[in-house]
């Protein structure tokens, strides 16, 4: 495992002597624009190991993506190698259909401390709720980024992460994308909650096994692959390819989606996401 090889994977070739915010932001942006959030292994009959060497081989050497347990774990390793004061945290994602947060911890995020200030770094929530820069861990403050306005609120030691939603403009020929929520859902999208208790990757071993066998979770029900671009994001969910351009017009994102044939899937994964699968994908 070699930090220069990781930098090659994310096309990062700038200085990195200082473990400062500017370097962190640059590495983070390269990471989210090179490494897709994806669960394709589950839909190719492959087992996902929660082991850093296995994750490194998959993402860096085989040029795959991964879900949060893989992608954020890899980023944790890289930032630790560069001398950042960093720890793993555990989150509970918000389920809009249930109108509640999951009872069990089901997400990894990272906390980085730079010159006394804490930042949340999460390279793997995927889709339209992916931050584009580290966010300062401060309660009640709006933090605008290209994808939208993010904010944290803290209540009795529990932190809540949310995003202000924008309107979607969907051209007539497009089909409705997976992340357009029901009208009237309000303009705040709850994303997840977390505490600042430091975690170890082994705390997520059971979760990693469970997500691969439980038929009820979204990762089992849908094959997902999303990648942030310089203007927005692209996402392949099942057979539906969606492209989003942020702030196409004021407070409105342009969303275009189309349904692919089985024959188009492999080519799309290679052309749009730079992914070549070893085994057959069953979307």
C-alpha positions in Angstrom: 0.0 0.0 0.0 1.6 3.2 -1.3 0.3 6.7 -0.9 1.7 7.7 -4.3 -0.2 4.9 -5.9 -3.4 6.2 -4.2 -2.6 9.7 -5.5 -2.3 8.2 -9.0 -5.7 6.6 -8.6 -7.3 9.9 -7.7 -5.2 12.0 -10.2 -3.7 14.1 -7.4 -0.2 15.5 -8.1 0.0 18.7 -6.0 2.2 19.3 -2.9 1.0 17.5 0.3 3.7 18.4 2.8 1.4 20.3 5.1 -1.6 18.6 6.8 -3.7 21.7 6.3 -7.3 22.4 5.3 -6.3 23.4 1.7 -4.5 20.1 1.1 -7.3 18.2 2.7 -9.9 19.9 0.5 -8.0 19.2 -2.7 -7.4 15.5 -1.9 -11.0 15.1 -0.9 -12.3 16.6 -4.1 -10.0 14.4 -6.2 -11.2 11.4 -4.3 -15.0 12.0 -4.8 -14.5 12.7 -8.5 -12.4 9.6 -9.1 -13.9 6.9 -6.8 -17.5 6.1 -7.3 -19.9 5.3 -4.5 -21.0 1.8 -5.6 -22.3 -1.5 -4.3 -21.8 -3.4 -7.6 -19.9 -6.3 -5.9 -23.1 -7.3 -4.1 -24.8 -7.6 -7.5 -21.9 -9.4 -9.1 -21.8 -12.3 -6.6 -18.6 -10.9 -4.9 -18.1 -10.7 -1.2 -17.0 -7.4 0.3 -14.3 -7.7 2.9 -13.9 -5.0 5.5 -10.1 -5.2 5.4 -7.9 -2.3 4.4 -5.6 -4.3 2.2 -8.6 -5.8 0.3 -10.2 -2.3 0.0 -6.9 -0.8 -1.3 -6.5 -3.6 -3.9 -10.1 -3.2 -5.0 -10.3 0.6 -5.2 -6.7 1.6 -6.0 -5.4 -1.3 -8.1 -8.6 -2.6 -9.7 -10.0 1.0 -10.1 -13.3 0.1 -8.6 -15.4 2.2 -6.2 -16.9 1.2 -3.0 -19.6 2.0 -0.4 -18.9 4.1 2.8 -17.2 1.2 4.7 -14.6 1.0 1.9 -14.2 4.4 0.5 -14.1 6.4 3.7 -11.9 3.7 5.3 -9.4 4.2 2.4 -9.5 8.0 2.8 -9.0 7.5 6.5 -5.8 5.5 5.8 -4.5 8.1 3.3 -5.1 11.1 5.5 -3.6 9.3 8.5 -0.5 8.6 6.4 -0.2 12.3 5.6 -0.2 13.2 9.3 -3.8 14.4 9.8 -5.4 14.2 13.3 -8.3 12.0 12.2 -10.8 9.5 13.7 -13.6 7.3 12.4 -17.2 8.1 13.6 -20.4 6.1 13.1 -23.6 7.5 11.8 -27.3 6.4 11.5 -28.8 7.3 8.1 -32.2 8.9 7.8 -34.9 6.7 6.1 -37.4 9.1 4.4 -39.9 6.2 3.9 -39.8 5.5 7.6 -39.5 9.2 8.6 -36.8 8.0 11.1 -33.1 7.4 11.6 -32.0 3.8 11.5 -31.8 2.2 15.0 -28.4 0.7 14.2 -25.2 2.5 13.2 -24.9 2.0 9.4 -22.5 4.7 8.1 -18.8 5.6 8.5 -17.7 9.2 8.5 -14.5 10.9 9.5 -13.6 13.8 11.8 -10.4 15.7 11.1 -8.9 18.3 13.6 -6.8 21.1 12.1 -5.4 23.8 14.3 -8.0 23.2 16.9 -11.0 23.2 14.5 -13.0 20.1 13.8 -14.2 19.2 10.3 -16.4 16.4 9.1 -15.1 14.6 6.0 -17.4 12.1 4.3 -16.5 10.9 0.8 -19.1 8.3 0.5 -22.7 9.2 1.0 -23.2 9.3 -2.7 -25.8 10.8 -5.0 -27.1 14.3 -4.4 -26.3 14.4 -0.7 -22.5 14.2 -1.1 -20.6 17.1 0.4 -17.9 18.5 -1.9 -15.6 20.0 0.8 -14.9 19.3 4.4 -17.5 20.8 6.6 -16.7 22.7 9.8 -18.3 20.9 12.8 -20.4 23.7 14.1 -24.0 23.7 15.2 -26.7 25.7 13.4 -24.5 27.3 10.8 -25.4 27.2 7.1 -22.4 26.0 5.0 -23.1 26.6 1.3 -21.3 24.5 -1.3 -21.9 23.7 -5.0 -24.3 20.8 -4.3 -26.4 23.0 -1.9 -26.5 24.3 1.7 -25.4 21.8 4.3 -25.7 22.2 8.1 -25.2 20.4 11.4 -27.3 20.8 14.5 -26.3 19.4 17.8 -28.7 18.3 20.5 -27.4 16.8 23.8 -24.3 15.2 22.2 -26.0 13.9 19.1 -25.2 15.7 15.8 -27.7 15.9 12.9 -26.6 16.4 9.3 -28.9 17.9 6.7 -29.1 19.6 3.4 -31.3 22.3 2.0 -32.9 20.9 -1.2 -33.1 22.7 -4.5 -35.8 22.3 -7.1 -35.2 19.9 -10.0 -35.8 20.8 -13.7 -36.5 17.5 -15.5 -36.7 17.8 -19.4 -39.7 16.3 -21.0 -37.9 13.3 -22.5 -36.3 12.3 -19.2 -37.7 9.7 -16.8 -38.0 10.6 -13.1 -34.7 9.9 -11.4 -34.3 7.9 -8.2 -33.5 10.8 -5.9 -36.5 13.1 -6.7 -38.5 12.8 -3.5 -42.3 13.2 -3.2 -43.6 16.8 -3.5 -44.3 18.5 -0.2 -41.4 16.8 1.5 -40.2 20.2 2.6 -36.9 21.8 1.6 -34.8 20.2 4.3 -33.4 16.7 3.6 -32.2 14.9 6.8 -29.2 12.8 5.9 -27.8 11.2 9.1 -27.1 11.6 12.8 -23.9 10.8 14.6 -22.0 11.2 17.9 -18.4 12.1 18.4 -17.5 8.8 20.0 -14.4 7.5 18.1 -14.9 4.2 16.4 -12.7 1.4 15.0 -13.2 -0.2 11.6 -13.9 -3.5 13.5 -17.0 -1.9 15.0 -18.5 -2.2 11.5 -17.7 -5.8 10.7 -21.1 -7.1 11.7 -22.8 -4.3 9.7 -20.7 -5.2 6.6 -21.8 -8.8 6.8 -25.4 -7.9 7.5 -25.8 -5.5 4.6 -24.6 -8.2 2.2 -27.2 -10.8 3.3 -30.2 -8.8 4.5 -32.9 -8.6 1.8 -34.5 -5.5 3.3 -31.8 -2.9 2.9 -31.6 -0.5 -0.1 -28.2 -1.8 -1.0 -29.6 -5.3 -1.6 -32.6 -4.0 -3.5 -30.8 -1.7 -5.9 -27.5 -1.8 -7.7 -26.0 1.7 -7.2 -23.1 3.6 -8.8 -22.7 7.3 -8.4 -19.8 9.7 -9.1 -19.4 13.4 -8.5 -18.4 15.4 -11.6 -17.0 19.0 -11.9 -20.6 20.2 -12.5 -22.8 17.8 -10.6 -23.1 14.0 -10.6 -23.8 10.9 -12.6 -25.6 7.9 -11.2 -26.5 4.5 -12.4 -29.3 2.9 -10.3 -30.5 -0.5 -11.7 -30.9 0.3 -15.4 -31.5 4.1 -14.9 -28.7 6.5 -15.7 -29.2 9.9 -14.3 -27.1 13.0 -14.9 -27.4 16.1 -12.7 -26.1 19.6 -13.2 -26.1 21.7 -10.0 -27.6 25.1 -10.0 -28.5 25.0 -13.7 -30.6 28.0 -13.1 -31.1 29.8 -9.8 -31.9 27.4 -7.0 -32.7 24.7 -9.6 -30.7 21.6 -10.6 -31.0 20.1 -14.1 -31.8 16.4 -14.0 -31.8 14.1 -17.0 -32.3 10.3 -16.8 -32.7 7.5 -19.3 -33.2 3.7 -19.1 -30.3 1.6 -20.4 -30.5 -1.8 -22.0 -28.4 -4.7 -20.6 -26.0 -4.3 -23.5 -25.4 -0.6 -22.7 -24.7 -1.2 -19.0 -21.0 -2.4 -19.3 -20.2 0.3 -21.8 -21.7 3.0 -19.6 -19.8 1.8 -16.5 -16.6 1.9 -18.4 -17.2 5.3 -20.2 -18.9 7.2 -17.4 -17.4 5.6 -14.3 -14.2 4.1 -15.5 -15.3 0.7 -14.0 -14.6 -2.7 -15.6 -16.2 -5.5 -13.7 -14.6 -8.9 -13.4 -18.0 -10.7 -12.9 -21.4 -10.3 -14.5 -23.6 -7.5 -13.1 -27.2 -8.4 -12.3 -28.9 -5.0 -11.9 
